[in-house]
Structure formats: structure tokens, C-alpha cells
């Protein structure tokens, strides 16, 4: 999941910020999700709120075509 600081306002983007443990506002872009092994994760940069995680799940559903119609 990419984390650029500004997004284009797409339905596959979720704005995250200080409430999610990040120092600055960022955008999670989920239209190009890739799996990585836990060994590749070095440090935690934040923890999403329940609301942000629900928005990420919805964005993933849209990106994968699994969104309810």
C-alpha cells in the first residue's frame, strides 16, 4: 500500500493523519496492494482508527471489484 502525502481524491484512496498515529496527513492508496512477508516490516509508523480501517476495507473492495452493488 503506497502512502503519498496527497491524493487525487479517488475512491481507492483513504486520508490518514495524526489520529492514525502519523506525524503528517497522508493518503493510503489501495489500488496496487502487494503482499510482503512480516520479516520485511521494519517498524510501525501508525495504527489506524476503526473508522479509517473501515474506509480502507471499502477502498480495497472497490479496487478489487468486490464492492456491494
Backbone as numpy.savetxt, mean C-alpha at the origin, in Angstrom:
# Nx Ny Nz CAx CAy CAz Cx Cy Cz
5.44 -3.85 -3.30 4.59 -2.68 -3.30 5.48 -1.46 -3.30
5.30 -0.61 -4.25 6.09 0.61 -4.32 5.53 1.65 -3.37
6.41 2.54 -2.88 5.98 3.58 -1.96 6.48 4.95 -2.40
6.04 5.47 -3.54 6.43 6.83 -3.92 5.75 7.84 -3.01
6.27 9.05 -2.97 5.70 10.04 -2.05 4.46 10.74 -2.60
4.26 10.67 -3.90 3.05 11.28 -4.45 2.46 10.34 -5.48
1.17 10.34 -5.56 0.51 9.43 -6.47 -0.27 10.17 -7.53
-0.84 9.40 -8.42 -1.62 9.97 -9.51 -3.11 9.91 -9.21
-3.47 9.44 -8.00 -4.88 9.36 -7.63 -5.59 8.17 -8.24
-4.84 7.12 -8.55 -5.43 5.93 -9.16 -6.10 5.06 -8.10
-7.03 4.22 -8.52 -7.75 3.35 -7.59 -6.87 2.26 -7.01
-5.67 2.09 -7.56 -4.73 1.09 -7.05 -3.66 1.74 -6.17
-3.92 2.96 -5.73 -3.00 3.68 -4.84 -3.71 4.00 -3.53
-2.95 3.93 -2.43 -3.48 4.26 -1.11 -2.51 5.21 -0.44
-3.02 6.35 0.00 -2.18 7.33 0.70 -1.95 6.85 2.12
-0.69 6.83 2.54 -0.30 6.47 3.90 0.49 7.63 4.49
0.54 7.71 5.80 1.25 8.83 6.42 1.60 8.56 7.87
1.74 9.62 8.64 2.15 9.50 10.04 1.27 8.57 10.87
-0.03 8.51 10.61 -0.90 7.59 11.35 -0.53 6.13 11.10
0.17 5.89 9.99 0.62 4.55 9.64 2.08 4.32 10.04
2.63 5.24 10.83 3.99 5.10 11.31 5.06 5.63 10.37
4.65 6.30 9.30 5.61 6.84 8.36 5.95 8.28 8.72
7.18 8.69 8.43 7.60 10.06 8.75 6.95 11.08 7.82
6.76 10.70 6.57 6.16 11.61 5.59 5.02 10.88 4.87
4.13 11.65 4.32 3.03 11.06 3.55 3.60 10.35 2.33
3.11 9.16 2.06 3.54 8.36 0.92 2.33 7.70 0.29
2.56 7.09 -0.86 1.48 6.41 -1.56 1.92 4.97 -1.81
1.10 4.02 -1.38 1.35 2.61 -1.68 0.67 2.31 -3.02
1.44 1.85 -3.97 0.95 1.52 -5.29 0.91 0.00 -5.41
-0.27 -0.57 -5.59 -0.41 -2.03 -5.55 -0.70 -2.66 -6.91
-0.45 -1.94 -7.99 -0.72 -2.53 -9.29 0.45 -3.33 -9.85
1.52 -3.46 -9.06 2.68 -4.25 -9.47 3.26 -4.95 -8.24
2.42 -5.71 -7.54 2.81 -6.38 -6.30 3.71 -7.57 -6.62
4.79 -7.70 -5.86 5.71 -8.82 -6.02 5.97 -9.44 -4.67
6.09 -10.75 -4.63 6.39 -11.42 -3.36 7.90 -11.43 -3.13
8.27 -11.33 -1.86 9.68 -11.41 -1.46 9.75 -12.30 -0.23
10.89 -12.92 -0.01 11.04 -13.75 1.17 11.23 -12.86 2.40
10.87 -13.35 3.56 11.03 -12.59 4.79 12.48 -12.20 5.02
13.41 -13.01 4.54 14.83 -12.73 4.71 15.25 -11.42 4.03
14.50 -11.01 3.03 14.83 -9.79 2.30 14.32 -8.53 3.01
13.45 -8.69 3.98 12.93 -7.54 4.72 13.93 -7.15 5.80
14.39 -5.92 5.75 15.45 -5.49 6.66 14.90 -4.83 7.92
14.00 -3.88 7.75 13.44 -3.19 8.91 12.02 -2.71 8.60
11.24 -2.58 9.63 9.87 -2.10 9.48 9.91 -0.57 9.37
9.17 -0.04 8.43 9.13 1.41 8.27 7.81 2.00 8.75
6.85 1.16 9.07 5.57 1.63 9.56 4.63 0.47 9.77
3.45 0.78 10.25 2.41 -0.23 10.47 1.09 0.43 10.13
0.37 -0.14 9.18 -0.86 0.50 8.72 -1.95 0.44 9.78
-2.82 1.42 9.72 -4.02 1.40 10.55 -5.00 0.40 9.93
-6.02 0.05 10.68 -7.05 -0.86 10.16 -7.70 -0.24 8.91
-7.95 1.04 8.96 -8.58 1.74 7.83 -7.69 1.70 6.60
-6.38 1.97 6.79 -5.45 1.94 5.66 -5.34 0.54 5.09
-5.32 -0.48 5.95 -5.21 -1.85 5.46 -6.44 -2.25 4.66
-7.60 -1.79 5.08 -8.83 -2.07 4.33 -8.75 -1.40 2.95
-8.21 -0.19 2.89 -8.05 0.51 1.61 -7.05 -0.22 0.72
-5.97 -0.75 1.31 -4.97 -1.52 0.55 -5.62 -2.79 0.00
-6.40 -3.48 0.81 -7.08 -4.69 0.35 -8.02 -4.38 -0.81
-8.74 -3.28 -0.73 -9.64 -2.88 -1.81 -8.84 -2.56 -3.07
-7.71 -1.87 -2.92 -6.87 -1.52 -4.07 -6.31 -2.78 -4.73
-5.90 -3.77 -3.93 -5.40 -5.04 -4.46 -6.52 -5.76 -5.22
-7.72 -5.74 -4.66 -8.86 -6.38 -5.34 -9.11 -5.72 -6.69
-9.02 -4.41 -6.76 -9.21 -3.70 -8.01 -8.09 -4.04 -8.99
-6.84 -4.04 -8.50 -5.68 -4.31 -9.36 -5.70 -5.73 -9.93
-6.25 -6.67 -9.19 -6.26 -8.06 -9.64 -7.56 -8.47 -10.32
-8.51 -7.55 -10.37 -9.78 -7.86 -11.00 -10.72 -8.65 -10.11
-10.43 -8.69 -8.82 -11.26 -9.45 -7.88 -12.23 -8.56 -7.11
-12.36 -7.31 -7.51 -13.25 -6.39 -6.81 -14.70 -6.81 -7.04
-15.52 -6.73 -6.00 -16.95 -7.06 -6.17 -17.60 -6.10 -7.15
-18.50 -6.62 -7.89 -19.20 -5.77 -8.88 -20.59 -5.46 -8.42
